[in-house]
């Protein structure tokens, strides 16, 4: 994952053997495991394997659209109480990638 895509939201991303350690600008650190990567479809699926999730599954995909590119990020997780922590990070990530795509 390129940090430039999520500039201002991620401050570090270390990758090794299909796993990533991602550090957010608020200090929150997650360990992610790659589930699948389809470069032809511009799609990445991953799961968070640490923290207080009892379930986590997410995917990111870039799709062609009339206006250029549409970014789709789906994140399913339990417990629902994690929404207060996850939702602001997803929103900030979407805004960051929107800025990146608009800069191209």
Gaussian input, Z-matrix of N, CA and C with variables (Angstrom, degrees):
# hf/3-21g

backbone

0 1
 N
 C     1     B1
 C     2     B2     1     A1
 N     3     B3     2     A2     1     D1
 C     4     B4     3     A3     2     D2
 C     5     B5     4     A4     3     D3
 N     6     B6     5     A5     4     D4
 C     7     B7     6     A6     5     D5
 C     8     B8     7     A7     6     D6
 N     9     B9     8     A8     7     D7
 C    10    B10     9     A9     8     D8
 C    11    B11    10    A10     9     D9
 N    12    B12    11    A11    10    D10
 C    13    B13    12    A12    11    D11
 C    14    B14    13    A13    12    D12
 N    15    B15    14    A14    13    D13
 C    16    B16    15    A15    14    D14
 C    17    B17    16    A16    15    D15
 N    18    B18    17    A17    16    D16
 C    19    B19    18    A18    17    D17
 C    20    B20    19    A19    18    D18
 N    21    B21    20    A20    19    D19
 C    22    B22    21    A21    20    D20
 C    23    B23    22    A22    21    D21
 N    24    B24    23    A23    22    D22
 C    25    B25    24    A24    23    D23
 C    26    B26    25    A25    24    D24
 N    27    B27    26    A26    25    D25
 C    28    B28    27    A27    26    D26
 C    29    B29    28    A28    27    D27
 N    30    B30    29    A29    28    D28
 C    31    B31    30    A30    29    D29
 C    32    B32    31    A31    30    D30
 N    33    B33    32    A32    31    D31
 C    34    B34    33    A33    32    D32
 C    35    B35    34    A34    33    D33
 N    36    B36    35    A35    34    D34
 C    37    B37    36    A36    35    D35
 C    38    B38    37    A37    36    D36
 N    39    B39    38    A38    37    D37
 C    40    B40    39    A39    38    D38
 C    41    B41    40    A40    39    D39
 N    42    B42    41    A41    40    D40
 C    43    B43    42    A42    41    D41
 C    44    B44    43    A43    42    D42
 N    45    B45    44    A44    43    D43
 C    46    B46    45    A45    44    D44
 C    47    B47    46    A46    45    D45
 N    48    B48    47    A47    46    D46
 C    49    B49    48    A48    47    D47
 C    50    B50    49    A49    48    D48
 N    51    B51    50    A50    49    D49
 C    52    B52    51    A51    50    D50
 C    53    B53    52    A52    51    D51
 N    54    B54    53    A53    52    D52
 C    55    B55    54    A54    53    D53
 C    56    B56    55    A55    54    D54
 N    57    B57    56    A56    55    D55
 C    58    B58    57    A57    56    D56
 C    59    B59    58    A58    57    D57
 N    60    B60    59    A59    58    D58
 C    61    B61    60    A60    59    D59
 C    62    B62    61    A61    60    D60
 N    63    B63    62    A62    61    D61
 C    64    B64    63    A63    62    D62
 C    65    B65    64    A64    63    D63
 N    66    B66    65    A65    64    D64
 C    67    B67    66    A66    65    D65
 C    68    B68    67    A67    66    D66
 N    69    B69    68    A68    67    D67
 C    70    B70    69    A69    68    D68
 C    71    B71    70    A70    69    D69
 N    72    B72    71    A71    70    D70
 C    73    B73    72    A72    71    D71
 C    74    B74    73    A73    72    D72
 N    75    B75    74    A74    73    D73
 C    76    B76    75    A75    74    D74
 C    77    B77    76    A76    75    D75
 N    78    B78    77    A77    76    D76
 C    79    B79    78    A78    77    D77
 C    80    B80    79    A79    78    D78
 N    81    B81    80    A80    79    D79
 C    82    B82    81    A81    80    D80
 C    83    B83    82    A82    81    D81
 N    84    B84    83    A83    82    D82
 C    85    B85    84    A84    83    D83
 C    86    B86    85    A85    84    D84
 N    87    B87    86    A86    85    D85
 C    88    B88    87    A87    86    D86
 C    89    B89    88    A88    87    D87
 N    90    B90    89    A89    88    D88
 C    91    B91    90    A90    89    D89
 C    92    B92    91    A91    90    D90
 N    93    B93    92    A92    91    D91
 C    94    B94    93    A93    92    D92
 C    95    B95    94    A94    93    D93
 N    96    B96    95    A95    94    D94
 C    97    B97    96    A96    95    D95
 C    98    B98    97    A97    96    D96
 N    99    B99    98    A98    97    D97
 C   100   B100    99    A99    98    D98
 C   101   B101   100   A100    99    D99
 N   102   B102   101   A101   100   D100
 C   103   B103   102   A102   101   D101
 C   104   B104   103   A103   102   D102
 N   105   B105   104   A104   103   D103
 C   106   B106   105   A105   104   D104
 C   107   B107   106   A106   105   D105
 N   108   B108   107   A107   106   D106
 C   109   B109   108   A108   107   D107
 C   110   B110   109   A109   108   D108
 N   111   B111   110   A110   109   D109
 C   112   B112   111   A111   110   D110
 C   113   B113   112   A112   111   D111
 N   114   B114   113   A113   112   D112
 C   115   B115   114   A114   113   D113
 C   116   B116   115   A115   114   D114
 N   117   B117   116   A116   115   D115
 C   118   B118   117   A117   116   D116
 C   119   B119   118   A118   117   D117
 N   120   B120   119   A119   118   D118
 C   121   B121   120   A120   119   D119
 C   122   B122   121   A121   120   D120
 N   123   B123   122   A122   121   D121
 C   124   B124   123   A123   122   D122
 C   125   B125   124   A124   123   D123
 N   126   B126   125   A125   124   D124
 C   127   B127   126   A126   125   D125
 C   128   B128   127   A127   126   D126
 N   129   B129   128   A128   127   D127
 C   130   B130   129   A129   128   D128
 C   131   B131   130   A130   129   D129
 N   132   B132   131   A131   130   D130
 C   133   B133   132   A132   131   D131
 C   134   B134   133   A133   132   D132
 N   135   B135   134   A134   133   D133
 C   136   B136   135   A135   134   D134
 C   137   B137   136   A136   135   D135
 N   138   B138   137   A137   136   D136
 C   139   B139   138   A138   137   D137
 C   140   B140   139   A139   138   D138
 N   141   B141   140   A140   139   D139
 C   142   B142   141   A141   140   D140
 C   143   B143   142   A142   141   D141
 N   144   B144   143   A143   142   D142
 C   145   B145   144   A144   143   D143
 C   146   B146   145   A145   144   D144
 N   147   B147   146   A146   145   D145
 C   148   B148   147   A147   146   D146
 C   149   B149   148   A148   147   D147
 N   150   B150   149   A149   148   D148
 C   151   B151   150   A150   149   D149
 C   152   B152   151   A151   150   D150
 N   153   B153   152   A152   151   D151
 C   154   B154   153   A153   152   D152
 C   155   B155   154   A154   153   D153
 N   156   B156   155   A155   154   D154
 C   157   B157   156   A156   155   D155
 C   158   B158   157   A157   156   D156
 N   159   B159   158   A158   157   D157
 C   160   B160   159   A159   158   D158
 C   161   B161   160   A160   159   D159
 N   162   B162   161   A161   160   D160
 C   163   B163   162   A162   161   D161
 C   164   B164   163   A163   162   D162
 N   165   B165   164   A164   163   D163
 C   166   B166   165   A165   164   D164
 C   167   B167   166   A166   165   D165
 N   168   B168   167   A167   166   D166
 C   169   B169   168   A168   167   D167
 C   170   B170   169   A169   168   D168
 N   171   B171   170   A170   169   D169
 C   172   B172   171   A171   170   D170
 C   173   B173   172   A172   171   D171
 N   174   B174   173   A173   172   D172
 C   175   B175   174   A174   173   D173
 C   176   B176   175   A175   174   D174
 N   177   B177   176   A176   175   D175
 C   178   B178   177   A177   176   D176
 C   179   B179   178   A178   177   D177
 N   180   B180   179   A179   178   D178
 C   181   B181   180   A180   179   D179
 C   182   B182   181   A181   180   D180
 N   183   B183   182   A182   181   D181
 C   184   B184   183   A183   182   D182
 C   185   B185   184   A184   183   D183
 N   186   B186   185   A185   184   D184
 C   187   B187   186   A186   185   D185
 C   188   B188   187   A187   186   D186
 N   189   B189   188   A188   187   D187
 C   190   B190   189   A189   188   D188
 C   191   B191   190   A190   189   D189
 N   192   B192   191   A191   190   D190
 C   193   B193   192   A192   191   D191
 C   194   B194   193   A193   192   D192
 N   195   B195   194   A194   193   D193
 C   196   B196   195   A195   194   D194
 C   197   B197   196   A196   195   D195
 N   198   B198   197   A197   196   D196
 C   199   B199   198   A198   197   D197
 C   200   B200   199   A199   198   D198
 N   201   B201   200   A200   199   D199
 C   202   B202   201   A201   200   D200
 C   203   B203   202   A202   201   D201
 N   204   B204   203   A203   202   D202
 C   205   B205   204   A204   203   D203
 C   206   B206   205   A205   204   D204
 N   207   B207   206   A206   205   D205
 C   208   B208   207   A207   206   D206
 C   209   B209   208   A208   207   D207
 N   210   B210   209   A209   208   D208
 C   211   B211   210   A210   209   D209
 C   212   B212   211   A211   210   D210
 N   213   B213   212   A212   211   D211
 C   214   B214   213   A213   212   D212
 C   215   B215   214   A214   213   D213
 N   216   B216   215   A215   214   D214
 C   217   B217   216   A216   215   D215
 C   218   B218   217   A217   216   D216
 N   219   B219   218   A218   217   D217
 C   220   B220   219   A219   218   D218
 C   221   B221   220   A220   219   D219
 N   222   B222   221   A221   220   D220
 C   223   B223   222   A222   221   D221
 C   224   B224   223   A223   222   D222
 N   225   B225   224   A224   223   D223
 C   226   B226   225   A225   224   D224
 C   227   B227   226   A226   225   D225
 N   228   B228   227   A227   226   D226
 C   229   B229   228   A228   227   D227
 C   230   B230   229   A229   228   D228
 N   231   B231   230   A230   229   D229
 C   232   B232   231   A231   230   D230
 C   233   B233   232   A232   231   D231
 N   234   B234   233   A233   232   D232
 C   235   B235   234   A234   233   D233
 C   236   B236   235   A235   234   D234
 N   237   B237   236   A236   235   D235
 C   238   B238   237   A237   236   D236
 C   239   B239   238   A238   237   D237
 N   240   B240   239   A239   238   D238
 C   241   B241   240   A240   239   D239
 C   242   B242   241   A241   240   D240
 N   243   B243   242   A242   241   D241
 C   244   B244   243   A243   242   D242
 C   245   B245   244   A244   243   D243
 N   246   B246   245   A245   244   D244
 C   247   B247   246   A246   245   D245
 C   248   B248   247   A247   246   D246
 N   249   B249   248   A248   247   D247
 C   250   B250   249   A249   248   D248
 C   251   B251   250   A250   249   D249
 N   252   B252   251   A251   250   D250
 C   253   B253   252   A252   251   D251
 C   254   B254   253   A253   252   D252
 N   255   B255   254   A254   253   D253
 C   256   B256   255   A255   254   D254
 C   257   B257   256   A256   255   D255
 N   258   B258   257   A257   256   D256
 C   259   B259   258   A258   257   D257
 C   260   B260   259   A259   258   D258
 N   261   B261   260   A260   259   D259
 C   262   B262   261   A261   260   D260
 C   263   B263   262   A262   261   D261
 N   264   B264   263   A263   262   D262
 C   265   B265   264   A264   263   D263
 C   266   B266   265   A265   264   D264
 N   267   B267   266   A266   265   D265
 C   268   B268   267   A267   266   D266
 C   269   B269   268   A268   267   D267
 N   270   B270   269   A269   268   D268
 C   271   B271   270   A270   269   D269
 C   272   B272   271   A271   270   D270
 N   273   B273   272   A272   271   D271
 C   274   B274   273   A273   272   D272
 C   275   B275   274   A274   273   D273
 N   276   B276   275   A275   274   D274
 C   277   B277   276   A276   275   D275
 C   278   B278   277   A277   276   D276
 N   279   B279   278   A278   277   D277
 C   280   B280   279   A279   278   D278
 C   281   B281   280   A280   279   D279
 N   282   B282   281   A281   280   D280
 C   283   B283   282   A282   281   D281
 C   284   B284   283   A283   282   D282
 N   285   B285   284   A284   283   D283
 C   286   B286   285   A285   284   D284
 C   287   B287   286   A286   285   D285
 N   288   B288   287   A287   286   D286
 C   289   B289   288   A288   287   D287
 C   290   B290   289   A289   288   D288
 N   291   B291   290   A290   289   D289
 C   292   B292   291   A291   290   D290
 C   293   B293   292   A292   291   D291
 N   294   B294   293   A293   292   D292
 C   295   B295   294   A294   293   D293
 C   296   B296   295   A295   294   D294
 N   297   B297   296   A296   295   D295
 C   298   B298   297   A297   296   D296
 C   299   B299   298   A298   297   D297
 N   300   B300   299   A299   298   D298
 C   301   B301   300   A300   299   D299
 C   302   B302   301   A301   300   D300
 N   303   B303   302   A302   301   D301
 C   304   B304   303   A303   302   D302
 C   305   B305   304   A304   303   D303
 N   306   B306   305   A305   304   D304
 C   307   B307   306   A306   305   D305
 C   308   B308   307   A307   306   D306
 N   309   B309   308   A308   307   D307
 C   310   B310   309   A309   308   D308
 C   311   B311   310   A310   309   D309

   B1=1.4539
   B2=1.5125
   B3=1.2852
   B4=1.4571
   B5=1.5179
   B6=1.3277
   B7=1.4599
   B8=1.5184
   B9=1.3292
   B10=1.4689
   B11=1.5226
   B12=1.3312
   B13=1.4665
   B14=1.5231
   B15=1.3293
   B16=1.4548
   B17=1.5283
   B18=1.3280
   B19=1.4661
   B20=1.5281
   B21=1.3236
   B22=1.4546
   B23=1.5223
   B24=1.3158
   B25=1.4648
   B26=1.5275
   B27=1.3240
   B28=1.4617
   B29=1.5173
   B30=1.3155
   B31=1.4632
   B32=1.5235
   B33=1.3441
   B34=1.4546
   B35=1.5175
   B36=1.3246
   B37=1.4626
   B38=1.5207
   B39=1.3297
   B40=1.4557
   B41=1.5212
   B42=1.3434
   B43=1.4579
   B44=1.5181
   B45=1.3498
   B46=1.4584
   B47=1.5215
   B48=1.3191
   B49=1.4703
   B50=1.5239
   B51=1.3273
   B52=1.4638
   B53=1.5133
   B54=1.3159
   B55=1.4610
   B56=1.5198
   B57=1.3283
   B58=1.4623
   B59=1.5160
   B60=1.3112
   B61=1.4480
   B62=1.5201
   B63=1.3274
   B64=1.4610
   B65=1.5246
   B66=1.3303
   B67=1.4564
   B68=1.5258
   B69=1.3233
   B70=1.4672
   B71=1.5213
   B72=1.3389
   B73=1.4650
   B74=1.5279
   B75=1.3302
   B76=1.4631
   B77=1.5310
   B78=1.3509
   B79=1.4535
   B80=1.5235
   B81=1.3263
   B82=1.4600
   B83=1.5268
   B84=1.3320
   B85=1.4594
   B86=1.5257
   B87=1.3262
   B88=1.4616
   B89=1.5223
   B90=1.3157
   B91=1.4537
   B92=1.5292
   B93=1.3204
   B94=1.4590
   B95=1.5239
   B96=1.3142
   B97=1.4614
   B98=1.5208
   B99=1.3115
   B100=1.4550
   B101=1.5245
   B102=1.3280
   B103=1.4643
   B104=1.5196
   B105=1.3348
   B106=1.4685
   B107=1.5191
   B108=1.3243
   B109=1.4578
   B110=1.5175
   B111=1.3152
   B112=1.4616
   B113=1.5226
   B114=1.3199
   B115=1.4597
   B116=1.5154
   B117=1.3377
   B118=1.4666
   B119=1.5224
   B120=1.3253
   B121=1.4670
   B122=1.5254
   B123=1.3425
   B124=1.4753
   B125=1.5225
   B126=1.3493
   B127=1.4605
   B128=1.5238
   B129=1.3162
   B130=1.4501
   B131=1.5232
   B132=1.3177
   B133=1.4638
   B134=1.5190
   B135=1.3367
   B136=1.4544
   B137=1.5215
   B138=1.3289
   B139=1.4544
   B140=1.5217
   B141=1.3210
   B142=1.4602
   B143=1.5203
   B144=1.3302
   B145=1.4606
   B146=1.5262
   B147=1.3213
   B148=1.4634
   B149=1.5243
   B150=1.2952
   B151=1.4586
   B152=1.5123
   B153=1.3262
   B154=1.4567
   B155=1.5293
   B156=1.3323
   B157=1.4651
   B158=1.5366
   B159=1.3167
   B160=1.4634
   B161=1.5221
   B162=1.3297
   B163=1.4680
   B164=1.5254
   B165=1.3261
   B166=1.4687
   B167=1.5166
   B168=1.3109
   B169=1.4634
   B170=1.5191
   B171=1.3312
   B172=1.4606
   B173=1.5246
   B174=1.3220
   B175=1.4617
   B176=1.5181
   B177=1.3268
   B178=1.4587
   B179=1.5116
   B180=1.3395
   B181=1.4550
   B182=1.5202
   B183=1.3210
   B184=1.4554
   B185=1.5126
   B186=1.3378
   B187=1.4610
   B188=1.5171
   B189=1.3255
   B190=1.4629
   B191=1.5203
   B192=1.3203
   B193=1.4644
   B194=1.5172
   B195=1.3176
   B196=1.4718
   B197=1.5248
   B198=1.3328
   B199=1.4577
   B200=1.5079
   B201=1.3095
   B202=1.4577
   B203=1.5138
   B204=1.3400
   B205=1.4668
   B206=1.5253
   B207=1.3212
   B208=1.4620
   B209=1.5239
   B210=1.3225
   B211=1.4548
   B212=1.5253
   B213=1.3333
   B214=1.4627
   B215=1.5234
   B216=1.3327
   B217=1.4563
   B218=1.5203
   B219=1.3137
   B220=1.4626
   B221=1.5188
   B222=1.3264
   B223=1.4588
   B224=1.5289
   B225=1.3166
   B226=1.4648
   B227=1.5190
   B228=1.3248
   B229=1.4554
   B230=1.5194
   B231=1.3081
   B232=1.4626
   B233=1.5127
   B234=1.2870
   B235=1.4509
   B236=1.5253
   B237=1.3046
   B238=1.4647
   B239=1.5280
   B240=1.3175
   B241=1.4720
   B242=1.5289
   B243=1.3180
   B244=1.4669
   B245=1.5185
   B246=1.3244
   B247=1.4702
   B248=1.5217
   B249=1.3238
   B250=1.4654
   B251=1.5228
   B252=1.3115
   B253=1.4659
   B254=1.5264
   B255=1.3324
   B256=1.4623
   B257=1.5302
   B258=1.3119
   B259=1.4674
   B260=1.5335
   B261=1.3381
   B262=1.4683
   B263=1.5252
   B264=1.3430
   B265=1.4620
   B266=1.5238
   B267=1.3319
   B268=1.4643
   B269=1.5285
   B270=1.3109
   B271=1.4726
   B272=1.5294
   B273=1.3200
   B274=1.4678
   B275=1.5226
   B276=1.3296
   B277=1.4675
   B278=1.5106
   B279=1.3219
   B280=1.4747
   B281=1.5208
   B282=1.3183
   B283=1.4639
   B284=1.5268
   B285=1.3317
   B286=1.4689
   B287=1.5211
   B288=1.3246
   B289=1.4665
   B290=1.5215
   B291=1.3249
   B292=1.4778
   B293=1.5332
   B294=1.3336
   B295=1.4715
   B296=1.5237
   B297=1.3441
   B298=1.4635
   B299=1.5205
   B300=1.3304
   B301=1.4648
   B302=1.5260
   B303=1.3241
   B304=1.4662
   B305=1.5221
   B306=1.3212
   B307=1.4680
   B308=1.5363
   B309=1.3219
   B310=1.4627
   B311=1.5111
   A1=108.23
   A2=115.52
   A3=118.89
   A4=109.82
   A5=115.96
   A6=120.37
   A7=111.69
   A8=117.78
   A9=121.17
   A10=111.60
   A11=117.62
   A12=120.41
   A13=111.16
   A14=116.17
   A15=121.68
   A16=111.44
   A17=115.88
   A18=121.56
   A19=110.47
   A20=114.96
   A21=120.60
   A22=113.27
   A23=117.48
   A24=121.86
   A25=109.94
   A26=116.67
   A27=121.54
   A28=109.41
   A29=115.58
   A30=119.35
   A31=112.04
   A32=116.46
   A33=119.26
   A34=109.52
   A35=115.48
   A36=122.02
   A37=107.16
   A38=116.03
   A39=122.07
   A40=108.25
   A41=116.72
   A42=121.37
   A43=110.03
   A44=114.58
   A45=120.34
   A46=109.20
   A47=116.27
   A48=122.95
   A49=113.70
   A50=116.93
   A51=120.42
   A52=114.38
   A53=117.59
   A54=121.22
   A55=109.75
   A56=114.44
   A57=120.51
   A58=109.22
   A59=115.67
   A60=121.43
   A61=105.41
   A62=115.53
   A63=122.07
   A64=108.77
   A65=116.15
   A66=121.78
   A67=108.91
   A68=115.40
   A69=121.87
   A70=109.75
   A71=116.17
   A72=120.46
   A73=112.96
   A74=117.97
   A75=120.48
   A76=112.03
   A77=117.03
   A78=122.06
   A79=114.88
   A80=117.35
   A81=121.86
   A82=108.93
   A83=117.35
   A84=122.85
   A85=108.83
   A86=116.25
   A87=120.64
   A88=109.86
   A89=113.90
   A90=121.83
   A91=106.01
   A92=116.67
   A93=121.72
   A94=109.93
   A95=114.75
   A96=120.64
   A97=108.31
   A98=116.26
   A99=121.64
   A100=108.93
   A101=116.59
   A102=121.99
   A103=109.05
   A104=116.20
   A105=119.65
   A106=109.85
   A107=113.83
   A108=122.03
   A109=107.34
   A110=116.10
   A111=121.99
   A112=107.38
   A113=116.48
   A114=120.45
   A115=111.80
   A116=118.04
   A117=120.45
   A118=111.74
   A119=116.58
   A120=121.29
   A121=112.27
   A122=117.01
   A123=122.33
   A124=110.61
   A125=116.28
   A126=121.98
   A127=110.66
   A128=114.37
   A129=122.99
   A130=107.88
   A131=117.80
   A132=122.33
   A133=108.05
   A134=115.79
   A135=120.58
   A136=110.20
   A137=115.53
   A138=121.91
   A139=108.69
   A140=116.24
   A141=121.37
   A142=107.11
   A143=116.31
   A144=120.63
   A145=113.67
   A146=117.75
   A147=119.84
   A148=109.34
   A149=115.99
   A150=120.43
   A151=111.94
   A152=114.30
   A153=119.72
   A154=113.94
   A155=117.29
   A156=119.88
   A157=109.31
   A158=116.13
   A159=119.61
   A160=109.62
   A161=116.21
   A162=123.08
   A163=107.84
   A164=116.29
   A165=120.84
   A166=109.11
   A167=115.64
   A168=122.74
   A169=107.00
   A170=116.85
   A171=119.63
   A172=110.32
   A173=114.37
   A174=120.35
   A175=108.86
   A176=114.18
   A177=123.12
   A178=106.84
   A179=115.56
   A180=119.11
   A181=109.70
   A182=115.24
   A183=122.03
   A184=107.40
   A185=115.28
   A186=121.53
   A187=109.86
   A188=117.53
   A189=118.90
   A190=109.38
   A191=115.51
   A192=120.38
   A193=108.64
   A194=115.58
   A195=120.59
   A196=111.11
   A197=116.67
   A198=120.54
   A199=113.83
   A200=118.24
   A201=121.30
   A202=111.64
   A203=115.90
   A204=121.19
   A205=108.78
   A206=115.39
   A207=121.46
   A208=107.45
   A209=116.71
   A210=122.76
   A211=108.41
   A212=116.80
   A213=122.15
   A214=108.33
   A215=116.08
   A216=122.00
   A217=107.20
   A218=116.15
   A219=121.93
   A220=107.33
   A221=116.25
   A222=121.12
   A223=108.78
   A224=115.98
   A225=122.55
   A226=107.96
   A227=116.21
   A228=119.17
   A229=111.15
   A230=113.98
   A231=123.61
   A232=106.99
   A233=119.97
   A234=127.97
   A235=111.50
   A236=115.32
   A237=121.21
   A238=112.32
   A239=116.64
   A240=120.48
   A241=111.81
   A242=117.87
   A243=121.13
   A244=111.77
   A245=117.81
   A246=121.93
   A247=111.27
   A248=117.43
   A249=120.93
   A250=111.74
   A251=117.52
   A252=121.72
   A253=111.14
   A254=117.22
   A255=121.64
   A256=112.22
   A257=117.59
   A258=120.31
   A259=113.54
   A260=120.14
   A261=118.71
   A262=113.17
   A263=117.36
   A264=120.19
   A265=111.28
   A266=116.98
   A267=120.76
   A268=110.08
   A269=117.32
   A270=120.71
   A271=110.64
   A272=116.95
   A273=120.22
   A274=110.57
   A275=117.46
   A276=121.08
   A277=112.02
   A278=117.16
   A279=120.78
   A280=111.08
   A281=116.72
   A282=119.56
   A283=111.20
   A284=116.55
   A285=120.31
   A286=111.20
   A287=117.43
   A288=119.03
   A289=110.48
   A290=117.23
   A291=120.20
   A292=109.56
   A293=116.25
   A294=119.31
   A295=110.69
   A296=116.20
   A297=120.60
   A298=111.11
   A299=117.29
   A300=120.91
   A301=111.39
   A302=116.77
   A303=120.49
   A304=111.67
   A305=117.57
   A306=121.10
   A307=111.95
   A308=117.66
   A309=120.81
   A310=112.26
   D1=131.25
   D2=178.02
   D3=-85.45
   D4=130.31
   D5=178.37
   D6=-61.83
   D7=-29.21
   D8=-178.67
   D9=-59.97
   D10=-31.35
   D11=178.82
   D12=-61.62
   D13=-34.25
   D14=-174.84
   D15=-119.76
   D16=36.72
   D17=-178.66
   D18=-55.03
   D19=134.60
   D20=179.78
   D21=89.09
   D22=-14.41
   D23=-179.92
   D24=-109.99
   D25=-47.24
   D26=176.84
   D27=-100.70
   D28=139.12
   D29=177.19
   D30=-111.06
   D31=-14.28
   D32=177.46
   D33=-160.09
   D34=147.65
   D35=175.87
   D36=-149.87
   D37=113.46
   D38=178.81
   D39=-109.42
   D40=128.54
   D41=-178.60
   D42=-115.70
   D43=139.23
   D44=175.66
   D45=-161.80
   D46=124.80
   D47=174.20
   D48=52.58
   D49=45.15
   D50=177.12
   D51=78.91
   D52=6.99
   D53=176.51
   D54=-120.71
   D55=147.16
   D56=177.97
   D57=-126.82
   D58=140.56
   D59=168.65
   D60=-107.86
   D61=115.71
   D62=-173.46
   D63=-112.19
   D64=128.65
   D65=178.38
   D66=-113.56
   D67=123.05
   D68=179.12
   D69=-88.21
   D70=162.34
   D71=-176.67
   D72=-66.02
   D73=-16.12
   D74=177.63
   D75=-90.69
   D76=5.51
   D77=178.60
   D78=92.50
   D79=-7.78
   D80=179.86
   D81=-69.56
   D82=130.59
   D83=-178.06
   D84=-121.51
   D85=130.79
   D86=176.58
   D87=-127.35
   D88=149.67
   D89=174.71
   D90=-104.21
   D91=121.13
   D92=-178.87
   D93=-113.52
   D94=145.25
   D95=174.50
   D96=-114.31
   D97=130.71
   D98=177.75
   D99=-68.71
   D100=129.79
   D101=176.60
   D102=-97.54
   D103=-48.87
   D104=176.39
   D105=-157.02
   D106=153.27
   D107=177.07
   D108=-137.22
   D109=120.14
   D110=179.13
   D111=-121.86
   D112=96.59
   D113=-176.72
   D114=-66.27
   D115=-33.14
   D116=178.24
   D117=-63.24
   D118=-36.69
   D119=-179.98
   D120=-95.27
   D121=1.67
   D122=-177.85
   D123=51.50
   D124=48.10
   D125=-175.69
   D126=-129.36
   D127=137.78
   D128=178.77
   D129=-130.68
   D130=132.92
   D131=174.43
   D132=-121.25
   D133=142.16
   D134=-177.66
   D135=-151.07
   D136=168.18
   D137=174.66
   D138=-136.64
   D139=144.88
   D140=174.38
   D141=-86.51
   D142=127.03
   D143=-173.91
   D144=-108.09
   D145=2.06
   D146=176.86
   D147=-127.41
   D148=179.62
   D149=177.33
   D150=87.14
   D151=-159.24
   D152=-172.73
   D153=-101.27
   D154=19.18
   D155=175.90
   D156=-76.93
   D157=137.82
   D158=168.87
   D159=-93.32
   D160=-17.54
   D161=174.98
   D162=-154.18
   D163=139.67
   D164=173.94
   D165=-152.53
   D166=130.25
   D167=176.05
   D168=-147.68
   D169=131.52
   D170=-178.25
   D171=-146.97
   D172=155.96
   D173=173.95
   D174=-145.03
   D175=152.33
   D176=175.44
   D177=-129.72
   D178=138.69
   D179=179.59
   D180=-148.94
   D181=142.03
   D182=172.99
   D183=-104.72
   D184=126.18
   D185=-178.33
   D186=-120.49
   D187=139.70
   D188=175.29
   D189=-65.25
   D190=142.87
   D191=176.20
   D192=-142.87
   D193=169.91
   D194=-178.32
   D195=-58.13
   D196=-33.40
   D197=-178.99
   D198=-89.97
   D199=2.30
   D200=-179.50
   D201=132.39
   D202=-92.95
   D203=-177.29
   D204=-135.10
   D205=138.89
   D206=174.31
   D207=-111.56
   D208=130.32
   D209=179.35
   D210=-101.80
   D211=124.41
   D212=-179.55
   D213=-118.39
   D214=123.54
   D215=179.44
   D216=-125.32
   D217=117.05
   D218=179.09
   D219=-112.46
   D220=129.65
   D221=-179.31
   D222=-135.86
   D223=116.70
   D224=177.00
   D225=-113.96
   D226=133.02
   D227=-177.98
   D228=-157.41
   D229=159.55
   D230=171.78
   D231=-133.41
   D232=148.55
   D233=2.74
   D234=-79.05
   D235=160.23
   D236=-179.18
   D237=-60.98
   D238=-25.95
   D239=-179.70
   D240=-62.99
   D241=-20.10
   D242=178.62
   D243=-69.73
   D244=-12.13
   D245=179.77
   D246=-53.92
   D247=-39.81
   D248=-178.59
   D249=-61.46
   D250=-28.80
   D251=179.10
   D252=-90.53
   D253=-40.11
   D254=-173.05
   D255=-78.98
   D256=-43.73
   D257=-174.01
   D258=-56.23
   D259=-45.34
   D260=177.61
   D261=-62.89
   D262=-33.97
   D263=178.99
   D264=-69.39
   D265=-41.21
   D266=177.65
   D267=-65.34
   D268=-43.80
   D269=178.91
   D270=-61.18
   D271=-46.47
   D272=178.90
   D273=-63.72
   D274=-39.47
   D275=177.54
   D276=-62.85
   D277=-41.55
   D278=178.43
   D279=-64.76
   D280=-41.17
   D281=178.06
   D282=-65.58
   D283=-37.93
   D284=179.32
   D285=-65.78
   D286=-44.38
   D287=-179.03
   D288=-70.40
   D289=-30.55
   D290=175.25
   D291=-63.15
   D292=-45.18
   D293=177.46
   D294=-60.28
   D295=-42.81
   D296=179.75
   D297=-60.91
   D298=-49.15
   D299=-177.94
   D300=-63.92
   D301=-38.07
   D302=179.02
   D303=-68.73
   D304=-20.76
   D305=-179.35
   D306=-82.74
   D307=-11.25
   D308=-177.69
   D309=-74.77

